[in-house]
Amino acid sequence: MTLDTLSQEIQATTVSGRLDVEALDVTHDSRACVPGSVFVAIRGEKTDAHQFIPQAVERGAIAVVSELPYRDEIVPAWVQVSDARASLASSAAAVHGHPSERLKLVGITGTNGKTTTAHLVDSIIRASEGTSAMFGTIAHRVGDEAAVALNTTPESSDIQRMLRRALDAGCRSAVMEVSSHAIELRRADALKFAVAVFTNLTRDHLDYHRTMDNYFAAKEKLFNGSLGSYPGVSVINVDDEYGRKLFKTAKGDRITYGFGNRTDVGTDDFTMSGEGLRFTANTPAGSVEIASRLVGRFHVHNILAAIATGLALGASLESIAKGVTECRTVSGRFEQVTSPESRRMPFTVIVDYAHTDDALRNVLQTAREVAGGNRVIAVFGCGGDRDRTKRAPMGELAATLSDIAIVTSDNPRTEDPEAIIQDIEVGLKRTARPYVKLTDRREAIFRAINDARDGDVVLIAGKGHETYQIIGEQKTHFDDHEVAREAMESRIATSNQ
């Protein structure tokens, strides 16, 4: 595609320079420029990418797309647009041949459950079609090639590039998590979703969205056509109050899911054990027996969402059941810490990503069911420079639903860890129940594992799959799984002395 054609497609306001050259790629990152790249200069909150234009040109950029008028003679061509972020998405889609229009793309949004639902849907696609692509919080993968994810939803140019690669690799379907931040930052623009899934909406990200109404409005854009097109099918959790609200405004076909027989895809009952879940799901295509290694009532909703999505993609009930069964674990989602040391421990250690009050409630209730009459020991904290409104509620829940609550640090970033814990303590103190405060997360995990008795469940919440701590501006290695194993090794060594 020539730069002239591209400029017309993205509705440039003014253009200057040489426009008869071929645009081979689009990027927002000057370091990623190669000969034939179009560099979209975006002014962000912390960095203005216009300062990197010389580097982009040096690496081979043939043009700059900017909201500013032409100002730099070293640039081969300058394309002025009204919205750089929107143009980043539309130009990348155009250069890569609009791959989402040739794939069956699934977008999953909601506060909780996005990652697990994405893994379930991906497993169903693989069972039905043989290969797939998935982009989410933990990793981005095309076929069997994976890379660690930096953002839940990549930048729009990266999404288009990865979807093109998925198409070239023979994928017929792809699934991606779509965060509210990504929607607001236009990363989900210029995408055609075959299916959009809404899991739920609970308090989170209010530091960014300010109100729940604003938070919901961001999610709603995925379903009502605000991003340029609406999905072919909307899969909606109507057990959630915001899901019921969304059902009224979503465009296109809709499939509802939830408990009971009032939904398109639902179940009346389920059985849960430490080995997983079993239930019969009722669907428009008939009933299907589900067996899953995932543990927890909240995973029933995730599985129902995946079943509904599988149906929307045209998968058979047999492939859907196979896909659910083969999705054994999702990193950091009620994941048991296993090792030779753990098999010698008379208690269970669970790591979970829960970092909202609703998610913490869900995993603590599940831990309680797994523990039976034994104790639940909860290690948790709240991230710094993030929504403060959930801190006290998380403290109150931890103290109420666990037998021992240990409050600690969780990515304090530029905030004082002690100040974050003080916010959490407001909720802890409401319960008038004792709790333990240990700012050092490693010390807190060791304390929990050393205090555990036969049959107890130790829940380490907040970081899940993450393998780092962010303190100030520095990111250092820290893995809850590794620290838990070290604590178990230490306990064994001490007992053998």
C-alpha positions as CSV (number, residue, x, y, z in Angstrom):
1,M,0.0,0.0,0.0
2,T,1.4,3.4,-1.0
3,L,1.6,6.2,1.5
4,D,-0.8,8.2,-0.6
5,T,-3.4,5.4,-0.5
6,L,-2.8,5.0,3.2
7,S,-3.2,8.7,3.9
8,Q,-6.6,8.7,2.1
9,E,-7.7,5.6,4.1
10,I,-7.0,7.2,7.5
11,Q,-8.5,10.5,6.3
12,A,-5.4,12.7,6.8
13,T,-6.1,16.4,7.1
14,T,-2.9,17.4,5.3
15,V,0.0,15.6,3.7
16,S,3.4,16.6,2.5
17,G,6.5,15.0,1.1
18,R,7.0,11.9,-1.0
19,L,3.8,9.8,-1.0
20,D,4.5,7.2,-3.8
21,V,6.5,4.8,-1.5
22,E,5.2,1.6,-0.1
23,A,4.3,1.5,3.6
24,L,5.3,-1.9,4.9
25,D,4.6,-1.5,8.6
26,V,3.2,0.9,11.2
27,T,4.6,1.5,14.7
28,H,4.4,3.9,17.6
29,D,7.9,2.9,18.8
30,S,10.8,4.5,17.1
31,R,13.0,1.5,18.2
32,A,10.8,-0.8,16.1
33,C,11.1,1.2,12.9
34,V,12.6,-0.6,9.9
35,P,12.9,0.5,6.3
36,G,9.4,1.1,5.0
37,S,7.9,1.8,8.5
38,V,5.3,4.6,9.2
39,F,6.0,6.1,12.6
40,V,3.0,7.4,14.5
41,A,4.1,10.1,17.0
42,I,1.9,10.1,20.0
43,R,2.0,12.6,22.9
44,G,1.6,10.5,26.0
45,E,1.2,11.5,29.7
46,K,4.9,11.0,30.3
47,T,6.6,11.1,26.9
48,D,6.1,12.9,23.7
49,A,7.2,10.6,20.9
50,H,7.9,13.5,18.6
51,Q,11.3,13.8,20.2
52,F,12.1,10.3,18.7
53,I,11.4,11.3,15.1
54,P,15.1,11.5,14.2
55,Q,15.7,8.0,15.5
56,A,12.7,6.7,13.6
57,V,13.9,8.3,10.3
58,E,17.4,7.0,10.9
59,R,16.0,3.5,11.2
60,G,14.2,3.7,7.9
61,A,10.8,5.4,8.6
62,I,9.3,6.7,5.4
63,A,6.7,9.0,7.1
64,V,5.5,10.5,10.3
65,V,1.9,10.5,11.3
66,S,1.1,13.3,13.8
67,E,-1.6,15.5,15.1
68,L,0.9,18.4,14.6
69,P,1.5,20.2,11.3
70,Y,4.6,19.5,9.3
71,R,7.7,20.8,11.1
72,D,10.7,18.7,10.3
73,E,12.6,18.8,7.0
74,I,14.5,15.5,7.8
75,V,11.2,13.5,7.4
76,P,10.5,12.0,4.0
77,A,6.8,12.6,4.4
78,W,4.5,14.1,7.0
79,V,0.8,13.0,7.5
80,Q,-1.3,15.2,9.8
81,V,-4.3,13.6,11.4
82,S,-6.9,14.7,13.9
83,D,-6.4,11.8,16.3
84,A,-3.0,10.0,16.3
85,R,-4.1,7.0,18.4
86,A,-7.1,6.3,16.1
87,S,-4.8,6.7,13.1
88,L,-2.3,4.3,14.6
89,A,-5.0,1.6,14.7
90,S,-6.6,2.4,11.3
91,S,-3.3,2.7,9.5
92,A,-1.9,-0.5,11.0
93,A,-5.1,-2.4,10.0
94,A,-4.8,-1.1,6.5
95,V,-1.1,-1.9,6.0
96,H,-1.6,-5.4,7.3
97,G,-4.7,-6.1,5.2
98,H,-7.4,-5.8,7.9
99,P,-6.7,-9.3,9.4
100,S,-9.5,-9.2,11.9
101,E,-12.0,-9.2,9.0
102,R,-10.5,-12.5,7.8
103,L,-10.2,-14.2,11.3
104,K,-12.9,-15.0,13.8
105,L,-11.7,-12.6,16.5
106,V,-13.0,-13.0,20.1
107,G,-12.6,-10.0,22.5
108,I,-13.1,-10.6,26.2
109,T,-13.6,-7.8,28.7
110,G,-14.7,-7.4,32.3
111,T,-13.1,-6.9,35.7
112,N,-12.5,-10.5,36.6
113,G,-12.2,-13.7,34.7
114,K,-10.8,-12.3,31.4
115,T,-7.6,-14.4,31.5
116,T,-9.1,-17.7,32.5
117,T,-12.0,-17.3,30.0
118,A,-9.5,-16.4,27.2
119,H,-7.5,-19.6,28.0
120,L,-10.7,-21.7,27.9
121,V,-11.8,-20.2,24.6
122,D,-8.3,-20.7,23.2
123,S,-8.4,-24.4,24.3
124,I,-11.9,-24.8,22.6
125,I,-10.6,-23.2,19.4
126,R,-7.6,-25.6,19.4
127,A,-9.9,-28.6,20.0
128,S,-12.1,-27.5,17.2
129,E,-9.7,-26.0,14.6
130,G,-6.3,-27.4,15.5
131,T,-4.5,-24.1,16.1
132,S,-5.2,-20.6,17.4
133,A,-3.8,-17.3,18.5
134,M,-4.2,-15.7,22.0
135,F,-3.2,-12.3,23.3
136,G,-3.7,-11.5,27.0
137,T,-2.4,-10.6,30.4
138,I,0.1,-13.5,30.7
139,A,1.4,-14.0,27.2
140,H,0.8,-13.4,23.5
141,R,0.9,-16.5,21.4
142,V,0.5,-17.4,17.7
143,G,0.3,-21.2,17.2
144,D,2.9,-22.6,19.6
145,E,5.1,-19.5,19.6
146,A,4.6,-17.3,22.7
147,A,6.1,-14.2,24.2
148,V,5.6,-12.6,27.7
149,A,2.9,-9.9,27.6
150,L,3.8,-6.4,28.7
151,N,0.2,-5.2,28.7
152,T,-3.2,-7.0,28.9
153,T,-4.0,-5.5,25.5
154,P,-1.1,-4.7,23.2
155,E,-0.9,-1.4,21.4
156,S,-3.1,-1.3,18.3
157,S,-0.2,-1.5,15.8
158,D,1.2,-4.6,17.6
159,I,-2.3,-6.2,17.6
160,Q,-2.7,-5.8,13.9
161,R,0.8,-7.1,13.3
162,M,0.2,-10.2,15.5
163,L,-3.2,-10.9,13.9
164,R,-1.5,-10.7,10.4
165,R,1.0,-13.2,11.7
166,A,-1.8,-15.5,13.0
167,L,-3.5,-15.4,9.7
168,D,-0.3,-16.2,7.8
169,A,0.3,-19.1,10.3
170,G,-3.0,-20.7,9.3
171,C,-5.1,-19.6,12.3
172,R,-8.8,-19.2,11.6
173,S,-9.7,-17.8,15.0
174,A,-8.0,-15.7,17.7
175,V,-8.9,-14.6,21.2
176,M,-7.7,-11.5,23.1
177,E,-8.4,-9.8,26.4
178,V,-9.6,-6.2,26.0
179,S,-9.0,-4.0,29.0
180,S,-10.9,-0.8,29.7
181,H,-7.7,1.2,29.4
182,A,-7.1,-0.2,26.0
183,I,-10.5,0.7,24.8
184,E,-10.1,4.3,26.0
185,L,-6.7,4.5,24.5
186,R,-8.1,3.4,21.1
187,R,-6.1,0.1,21.0
188,A,-9.2,-1.8,20.1
189,D,-10.1,0.5,17.2
190,A,-10.2,-0.9,13.7
191,L,-10.9,-4.4,14.9
192,K,-13.8,-6.5,13.7
193,F,-14.9,-8.8,16.5
194,A,-16.8,-12.0,15.6
195,V,-17.6,-12.4,19.4
196,A,-17.3,-10.0,22.3
197,V,-17.6,-11.4,25.8
198,F,-18.6,-9.5,29.0
199,T,-17.6,-11.3,32.2
200,N,-18.6,-8.9,35.0
201,L,-17.9,-5.4,36.4
202,T,-16.7,-4.8,39.9
203,R,-14.8,-2.0,41.6
204,D,-11.4,-1.5,40.0
205,H,-9.4,1.1,38.0
206,L,-11.3,4.0,39.6
207,D,-8.1,5.9,39.8
208,Y,-8.4,6.1,36.0
209,H,-12.1,6.0,35.3
210,R,-13.2,7.9,38.4
211,T,-16.7,6.5,38.6
212,M,-18.3,3.1,38.0
213,D,-20.5,4.7,35.3
214,N,-17.4,5.8,33.4
215,Y,-15.8,2.3,33.9
216,F,-18.9,0.6,32.5
217,A,-19.2,3.1,29.6
218,A,-15.6,2.2,28.5
219,K,-16.5,-1.5,28.5
220,E,-19.8,-0.9,26.7
221,K,-18.0,0.6,23.7
222,L,-16.9,-2.9,22.7
223,F,-20.5,-3.9,22.3
224,N,-22.5,-0.9,21.0
225,G,-20.6,0.1,17.9
226,S,-18.6,3.0,19.4
227,L,-15.3,1.5,18.2
228,G,-16.5,1.6,14.5
229,S,-18.3,-1.7,14.4
230,Y,-20.2,-3.9,16.7
231,P,-19.5,-7.6,17.3
232,G,-21.3,-10.4,15.4
233,V,-22.3,-12.0,18.7
234,S,-22.2,-10.5,22.3
235,V,-21.8,-13.1,25.0
236,I,-23.0,-11.6,28.3
237,N,-23.1,-12.6,31.9
238,V,-26.6,-11.7,33.1
239,D,-25.9,-12.8,36.7
240,D,-24.0,-9.5,36.8
241,E,-26.0,-6.3,37.3
242,Y,-23.9,-4.5,34.7
243,G,-24.3,-7.5,32.3
244,R,-28.1,-7.1,32.5
245,K,-27.6,-3.4,31.7
246,L,-25.3,-4.2,28.8
247,F,-27.8,-6.7,27.4
248,K,-30.2,-3.8,26.7
249,T,-27.6,-1.7,24.7
250,A,-25.5,-4.3,23.0
251,K,-26.0,-4.5,19.2
252,G,-26.1,-7.6,17.1
253,D,-26.9,-11.1,18.3
254,R,-26.7,-11.9,22.0
255,I,-26.1,-15.0,24.0
256,T,-26.6,-14.9,27.7
257,Y,-25.0,-17.1,30.3
258,G,-25.3,-17.7,34.1
259,F,-26.8,-19.9,36.7
260,G,-30.3,-21.2,36.3
261,N,-32.5,-21.9,33.2
262,R,-33.3,-18.3,32.3
263,T,-30.1,-18.0,30.3
264,D,-29.1,-19.3,26.9
265,V,-26.1,-21.1,28.3
266,G,-26.4,-22.1,32.0
267,T,-26.3,-24.7,34.7
268,D,-28.6,-25.4,37.7
269,D,-25.9,-27.0,39.8
270,F,-22.3,-28.1,40.0
271,T,-20.0,-30.2,42.2
272,M,-16.6,-28.9,43.3
273,S,-13.6,-30.5,44.9
274,G,-9.9,-30.0,45.1
275,E,-9.8,-31.9,41.8
276,G,-12.0,-29.5,39.9
277,L,-15.5,-28.9,38.7
278,R,-18.3,-31.1,37.2
279,F,-21.6,-30.0,35.9
280,T,-24.1,-30.2,33.0
281,A,-24.4,-27.1,30.9
282,N,-27.6,-26.4,29.1
283,T,-27.2,-24.7,25.7
284,P,-29.3,-23.9,22.6
285,A,-27.5,-26.9,20.9
286,G,-28.4,-29.3,23.7
287,S,-26.8,-30.2,27.1
288,V,-23.1,-31.0,27.5
289,E,-21.3,-32.7,30.4
290,I,-18.4,-30.6,31.6
291,A,-15.4,-31.8,33.6
292,S,-12.7,-29.2,34.4
293,R,-9.6,-29.2,36.6
294,L,-10.3,-25.5,37.5
295,V,-11.4,-25.1,41.1
296,G,-13.9,-22.5,42.3
297,R,-17.5,-21.4,41.8
298,F,-16.3,-18.3,39.9
299,H,-14.8,-20.6,37.3
300,V,-18.2,-22.0,36.5
301,H,-19.0,-18.5,35.1
302,N,-15.8,-18.5,33.1
303,I,-16.5,-22.0,31.7
304,L,-20.1,-21.0,30.8
305,A,-18.7,-17.9,29.0
306,A,-16.3,-20.1,27.0
307,I,-19.1,-22.6,26.1
308,A,-21.2,-19.7,24.8
309,T,-18.3,-18.3,22.8
310,G,-17.5,-21.7,21.4
311,L,-21.1,-22.0,20.1
312,A,-20.9,-18.6,18.6
313,L,-17.7,-19.6,16.8
314,G,-19.5,-22.7,15.4
315,A,-17.7,-25.3,17.6
316,S,-19.4,-28.6,18.3
317,L,-20.5,-29.5,21.8
318,E,-17.9,-32.4,21.7
319,S,-15.1,-29.9,20.8
320,I,-16.3,-27.5,23.5
321,A,-16.3,-30.2,26.2
322,K,-12.8,-31.4,25.0
323,G,-11.4,-27.9,25.1
324,V,-12.7,-27.2,28.6
325,T,-11.2,-30.5,29.9
326,E,-7.8,-29.9,28.3
327,C,-7.5,-26.4,29.8
328,R,-6.0,-27.7,33.0
329,T,-4.5,-24.7,34.7
330,V,-4.0,-21.0,34.2
331,S,-0.9,-19.5,35.7
332,G,-1.6,-17.6,38.9
333,R,-5.4,-18.3,38.9
334,F,-6.1,-20.4,42.0
335,E,-3.0,-22.3,41.2
336,Q,-1.6,-24.8,43.6
337,V,2.1,-24.5,44.4
338,T,3.5,-27.9,43.5
339,S,7.0,-29.3,44.1
340,P,8.7,-32.2,45.9
341,E,8.5,-30.1,49.0
342,S,4.8,-29.3,48.6
343,R,4.0,-33.1,48.5
344,R,5.6,-33.4,51.9
345,M,3.4,-30.6,53.3
346,P,0.2,-31.5,55.1
347,F,-1.5,-28.3,53.9
348,T,-2.2,-26.6,50.5
349,V,-0.6,-23.4,49.1
350,I,-2.5,-21.5,46.5
351,V,-1.3,-18.5,44.4
352,D,-3.9,-16.2,42.9
353,Y,-4.0,-13.0,40.9
354,A,-6.9,-11.6,43.0
355,H,-6.3,-7.9,43.4
356,T,-9.9,-6.5,43.7
357,D,-12.3,-6.9,46.5
358,D,-14.7,-9.0,44.4
359,A,-11.9,-11.3,43.2
360,L,-10.5,-11.7,46.7
361,R,-14.0,-12.6,48.0
362,N,-14.3,-15.3,45.3
363,V,-10.9,-16.9,46.0
364,L,-11.3,-16.8,49.8
365,Q,-14.7,-18.5,49.5
366,T,-13.2,-21.1,47.3
367,A,-10.2,-21.6,49.7
368,R,-12.8,-22.0,52.5
369,E,-14.5,-24.8,50.6
370,V,-11.2,-26.5,49.9
371,A,-10.1,-26.2,53.5
372,G,-13.4,-27.7,54.8
373,G,-13.2,-27.4,58.6
374,N,-9.6,-26.3,58.6
375,R,-8.2,-22.8,58.5
376,V,-7.6,-20.4,55.7
377,I,-4.5,-18.2,56.0
378,A,-4.5,-15.2,53.6
379,V,-1.5,-13.2,52.5
380,F,-2.5,-10.1,50.5
381,G,-1.8,-6.5,49.8
382,C,-2.7,-3.7,47.4
383,G,-0.7,-2.1,44.6
384,G,0.6,1.4,44.8
385,D,-0.4,4.2,42.4
386,R,-3.7,2.4,41.7
387,D,-7.3,2.6,42.8
388,R,-7.3,3.3,46.5
389,T,-11.0,2.8,47.0
390,K,-10.7,-1.0,47.0
391,R,-8.0,-1.1,49.8
392,A,-10.3,-0.9,52.9
393,P,-12.9,-3.3,51.4
394,M,-10.1,-5.8,50.6
395,G,-8.9,-5.6,54.2
396,E,-12.4,-6.1,55.6
397,L,-12.9,-9.1,53.3
398,A,-9.6,-10.7,54.2
399,A,-10.2,-10.5,57.9
400,T,-13.8,-11.7,57.6
401,L,-13.3,-14.7,55.3
402,S,-9.9,-16.0,56.5
403,D,-8.8,-17.3,59.9
404,I,-5.5,-15.5,59.7
405,A,-5.1,-12.4,57.6
406,I,-1.5,-11.3,56.9
407,V,-1.3,-7.9,55.1
408,T,1.8,-7.1,53.2
409,S,3.2,-5.2,50.2
410,D,2.1,-5.8,46.6
411,N,3.9,-3.6,44.0
412,P,3.9,-0.4,46.0
413,R,5.4,1.5,43.1
414,T,6.0,5.1,44.1
415,E,3.8,5.0,47.2
416,D,5.0,4.4,50.7
417,P,4.2,0.7,51.4
418,E,3.3,1.6,55.0
419,A,0.8,4.2,53.8
420,I,-0.8,1.6,51.6
421,I,-1.1,-0.9,54.4
422,Q,-2.7,1.9,56.6
423,D,-5.4,2.3,54.0
424,I,-6.0,-1.5,54.1
425,E,-6.0,-1.5,57.9
426,V,-9.1,0.7,57.9
427,G,-11.0,-2.3,56.6
428,L,-9.2,-4.8,58.8
429,K,-10.1,-2.9,61.9
430,R,-13.8,-2.8,61.0
431,T,-14.0,-6.5,61.8
432,A,-12.4,-6.2,65.2
433,R,-10.5,-9.4,64.4
434,P,-6.8,-9.9,64.8
435,Y,-4.4,-9.7,61.9
436,V,-0.7,-9.7,61.1
437,K,1.1,-6.8,59.4
438,L,4.4,-7.6,57.7
439,T,5.5,-5.1,55.1
440,D,8.2,-7.5,53.6
441,R,6.2,-9.8,51.3
442,R,8.8,-12.6,51.5
443,E,8.6,-12.5,55.3
444,A,4.8,-12.6,55.1
445,I,4.8,-15.7,52.9
446,F,7.3,-17.4,55.2
447,R,5.1,-16.6,58.2
448,A,2.0,-18.0,56.6
449,I,3.7,-21.3,55.6
450,N,5.4,-21.7,59.0
451,D,2.0,-21.1,60.8
452,A,0.1,-23.6,58.6
453,R,-1.3,-26.7,60.2
454,D,-2.6,-30.0,58.8
455,G,-5.4,-29.4,56.3
456,D,-5.0,-25.6,56.2
457,V,-5.1,-23.6,52.9
458,V,-2.5,-20.8,52.5
459,L,-3.7,-18.3,49.9
460,I,-1.2,-15.9,48.5
461,A,-3.2,-13.3,46.6
462,G,-2.5,-10.3,44.4
463,K,0.4,-11.1,42.1
464,G,-0.5,-14.4,40.5
465,H,1.6,-15.0,37.4
466,E,3.7,-11.9,38.0
467,T,7.4,-12.6,38.6
468,Y,8.4,-9.2,39.9
469,Q,8.0,-6.5,42.5
470,I,7.8,-2.8,41.6
471,I,9.2,-0.7,44.3
472,G,9.7,3.0,43.3
473,E,10.5,2.9,39.6
474,Q,12.5,-0.3,39.9
475,K,11.2,-3.7,38.9
476,T,13.0,-6.6,40.7
477,H,12.5,-10.3,40.5
478,F,9.9,-11.7,42.9
479,D,7.8,-14.8,42.3
480,D,5.2,-15.9,44.9
481,H,5.5,-19.5,43.7
482,E,9.3,-19.5,44.2
483,V,9.2,-17.8,47.6
484,A,6.5,-20.3,48.7
485,R,8.7,-23.2,47.7
486,E,11.6,-21.7,49.5
487,A,9.5,-21.3,52.6
488,M,8.4,-25.0,52.4
489,E,12.0,-26.1,52.0
490,S,13.0,-24.0,55.0
491,R,10.2,-25.5,57.1
492,I,11.3,-29.0,56.2
493,A,14.9,-28.3,56.9
494,T,14.0,-26.8,60.3
495,S,11.9,-29.8,61.2
496,N,14.8,-32.2,60.3
497,Q,17.2,-30.5,62.7
